[in-house]
Amino acid sequence: MALYSREDDVAIIAVNNPPMNALSHHVRKDLIKFLKVAEADENVTAIVLCGDGRTFPVGADIKEFHKSVSALGPTIIDIVHALEKSSKPTVAAIHGSALGGGLELALGCHYRIAMSTSKVGLPEVKLGILPGAGGTQRLPRVIGLDNAMKWIAYGHHHPAGVGASLGLIDRIVAKGGDIRRSAILFARSMVGKGLGQRRLSNVSVPDASKVEELMAKHLKEVGLRTRGALAPVVCLQVIKSSALLSYKDGLESERQGMMTLLASSESKAQIYSFFSERQVSKWNAPGIANHATAKPMQVRSIAVVGLGTMGRGIAISSLKAGKKTYVVELNSKALAAGVKYIRGYIETMKKRAQISEEQAAAMQSAIIPVSSYNGIANVDLVIEAVFENMKIKKEIFGKLDKVCKPSTILASNTSTLDIDEIASATKRPEKVAGMHFFAPAHIMLLLENIYGRKSSAETIATIMDIGKQMKKITVLVGNCVGFVGNRMYGYYTTESVFILEEAAYPEQVDKVLTDYGFAMGRFQVGDLSGNDIGYKIRTGLGITHKQQPAGTPERKRGVLRYCPLGDFLVEKGRLGLKVGKGWYKYEGSRTPIPDPEVRKIIDEYRTRHHIVPRDISSEEVLQRMLYPLINEGFKILEEGIAANPWDIDMIYQYGYAWPRHTGGPMYYAFTIGLPQVLKVIEEHWKAAGASEPHWQPSTMLTWLVENHGNPDISQWMPLMQKHKSKT
Ligand SMILES: CCCCCC/C=C/CC(=O)SCCNC(=O)CCNC(=O)[C@H](O)C(C)(C)COP(=O)(O)OP(=O)(O)OC[C@H]1O[C@@H](n2cnc3c(N)ncnc32)[C@H](O)[C@@H]1OP(=O)(O)O
């Protein structure tokens, strides 16, 4: 709802719809009603619009999208026009954030004043839509076309001070000031001054003459940065109309653009992503604990064991979260190198104004270098980040268990290894868990937390809380080889080399993936992270080319199909970007260049095995790359390793750069339709049989299709649970 009050001659309309003052239908009804009351009251000379609680309105109510209530009048644009039309000065008093429809309301007001700490922006593009309440037409009239294109096509939130420097905010109220009181005084001081030029629909776009040039510039940038997404492009086209058409016609262009985008699968995927991102914090470890009941332990200090690339990034994340951070290396040279890197990184962040001088000083003084496990006996949480080797990890956990106080939680940053086996090296398995960070750990937003069979509710709650404190998208999953992310990814890489064997070169496969929306294809990613990583894993499994006894067929490992092309590459020293050659060659930059040498390796291999390369469609490449991953996702859900499909999707968006506008592997399957996905998986399974188990259809996927067709993604788990409880 909204509340109406009076301070002498100034009417105050305050949106009151916790937690974020979203502009739900009931709020919109109140706003129009109270504007009419204020307009009609001859004792009112000015009107202040504000938000109660945490913030000014942060936009339309996203929960109403794709429901009929979103279109029910009054709409936000009706309110914008009522604010603008008012004969009395209207002033938006912004604290917290004024975003989306909230900022559009403020743009309807004649004046805007804001707390210096507040943020403003039109982030609709991140929901796959555009500012649909006049924002595309009104923002360029205030801050110019160039800035408006930047603001709207990327959807960033901007400090109010930046808004003030562009003329969007008329007055800034310093930290600690009273925004409402300032707005009342400001509104009163504007009474009697002409409103004509304060009504944005009357104003023209300042840099309209540069429209074509600006359009070309922004279309190019957007194409590079938001590959394949529709919304940024439609946003730009609609903003362009503000320079070319009347306000009224521009609004019509905005309406049409909004209808197109709202109907797109992209906006549905982005809105799903918005809520999924928030859902993952409502974690559940079935039968053990959930977010609502489990209480985290207070963690004041964290020790990071191992200062390689991962350990350094984890230590920086810990320092950023304000923790006293013990950094541990038994070798004094490695310790010094790690500490030097961390200290240097903090200084760089300070230089780039990413952190203040005080924060940098606090972080520097919170680093405690240690060269023996005894030195971390009293820490609250240890995160081990050493070599990916079970024997070494078990040894370390055994030692940590002996020296650390009984309440210390011991976590491993393993990316694949069995957490229960690591826990078995301790006498405190209830205090052991996995915290799988993604490289570089201080940059990547994903944290995949793993609970073991014996992890306690408090341990799980604590690692989830630490993820939140580190500002990570923290997803809780169960224990299995590779957990969720890497277990699924394994089949993506497996299938990719089968495609090379049969039909395509690396650049062809990668192009299909980048056209789909990935920033990089699978082979470019391999080169970037190092092809030796996969080779080490295959060596651990004893399946590389070199490890086979003489006479082993090159393309078989037992009954399983195998393709050794990745082995050949590594054995020829093509480790990836770091050595200037891998699946591609690199000539002094990170740009991958298709390499005739690689083609030769593939061609010779094909000839040796009498494989005649066939034509392959982009559709087949995409299906073969993505469907095994999706199929494995269903197996993971079926086994309870992930509690919900959106957990998997967030892991893929934040850990593997899955394009947000398609939602993630599981949401993408829903968009395609589960029956269609299953059909393709079944065809491959029939053709490949037991030699390619990744094509064996998941029983959950099969059951859902046979019994419910393509149920809404929110219903997959409830339907399965109901089914299981009956059987
Ligand atoms: C036919 C339709 C015609 C429409 C015409 C007009 C079109 C207008 C377009 C829009 O306005 S679209 C909305 C634009 N605004 C946004 O995208 C902002 C979304 N919110 C945020 O980015 C963040 O919430 C925040 C404001 C930066 C605050 O972040 P914080 O981390 O502090 O809190 P959260 O955990 O994100 O949010 C708390 C709680 O509130 C829910 N919520 C937030 N914003 C909205 C919203 N706009 N609508 C509905 N619900 C919202 C969020 O889901 C959380 O809920 P939970 O249940 O506690 O998880």
The ligand as an ORCA input file, in Angstrom:
! r2SCAN-3c Opt
* xyz 0 1
  C       3.116     -5.580    -18.364
  C       4.148     -5.023    -17.430
  C       4.263     -3.533    -17.600
  C       5.289     -2.993    -16.641
  C       5.603     -1.583    -16.972
  C       6.615     -0.976    -16.071
  C       7.900     -1.681    -16.115
  C       8.754     -1.574    -15.155
  C       9.942     -2.420    -15.188
  C      10.516     -2.652    -13.814
  O      10.466     -1.871    -12.935
  S      11.245     -4.163    -13.643
  C      11.991     -4.075    -12.053
  C      13.234     -3.290    -12.071
  N      13.893     -3.378    -10.805
  C      14.781     -4.305    -10.530
  O      15.141     -5.111    -11.361
  C      15.331     -4.341     -9.122
  C      15.195     -5.717     -8.567
  N      15.749     -5.818     -7.231
  C      17.065     -5.836     -6.978
  O      17.900     -5.729     -7.838
  C      17.479     -6.051     -5.565
  O      16.401     -6.615     -4.884
  C      17.915     -4.743     -4.834
  C      16.878     -3.659     -4.976
  C      19.245     -4.259     -5.431
  C      18.131     -5.061     -3.336
  O      19.011     -6.134     -3.186
  P      19.121     -6.879     -1.765
  O      20.205     -7.895     -1.935
  O      19.256     -5.891     -0.704
  O      17.738     -7.614     -1.535
  P      17.121     -8.851     -2.314
  O      17.442    -10.099     -1.582
  O      17.470     -8.782     -3.740
  O      15.567     -8.557     -2.230
  C      14.824     -8.742     -1.028
  C      13.499     -9.355     -1.408
  O      12.772     -8.439     -2.234
  C      12.376     -9.091     -3.446
  N      12.363     -8.111     -4.521
  C      13.339     -7.235     -4.832
  N      12.968     -6.478     -5.850
  C      11.727     -6.879     -6.204
  C      10.804     -6.466     -7.221
  N      11.076     -5.461     -8.064
  N       9.630     -7.121     -7.293
  C       9.317     -8.115     -6.450
  N      10.146     -8.562     -5.454
  C      11.327     -7.932     -5.351
  C      13.428    -10.170     -3.635
  O      12.933    -11.178     -4.478
  C      13.659    -10.626     -2.230
  O      12.576    -11.490     -1.905
  P      12.793    -12.749     -0.984
  O      11.464    -13.424     -0.962
  O      13.246    -12.219      0.337
  O      13.847    -13.580     -1.645
*
